Amino acid sequence: MPWLGALLASLLGTAAARVLTGVGVGLVTYAALTPLINSGLTIVRNMAAGITGSVLQICLLAGLGDCISMLGSALLTRAAISAGRVAMAKR
């Protein structure tokens, strides 16, 4: 696919081609890592299923569910930003 990069560079300029390449790499990385993060969150959820109901309710009241969701979101965001930086720095 080197011809696609050359076509974008000739049509839109080098800076626009870099931005579009970075966005594409970020989207591909996000699409690849989303199932991995979701499976990790499912494993954590299944491990929490072994806890007794009253302890689990106290943990959920303390915000454990929100904490797990924030951790998954942070991991995906960091991966997408890192992938974008790599794509932008290659040229």
C-alpha positions, 0 to 999 in steps of 0.5 A: 500500500505504499501507493496510497501514501504517495497518492495522499501526499500528492493530493493533500500535502505531506502534513495531511498525509501524516495526520490521516496515517496517524488516524488510520493507525490509531483506529486499527490499534483501537480495533485490535486492542478492544477485544483484548481489553474486553476479555481482560475485563470479562476475566476480572468480572468472572473472578469477582463472581466468586465473592459473596453477594454482600461483599460484592455489593459493598465493593460496587457501592465503593465504586469498583465497577466504575474503577474497572471501567476507567482502567479499561478506558485508560488502557485503550486511550493510551494504546491509541495515543501511542500508536498515533505517535509512532505513526507520526514519528515514522516520517 
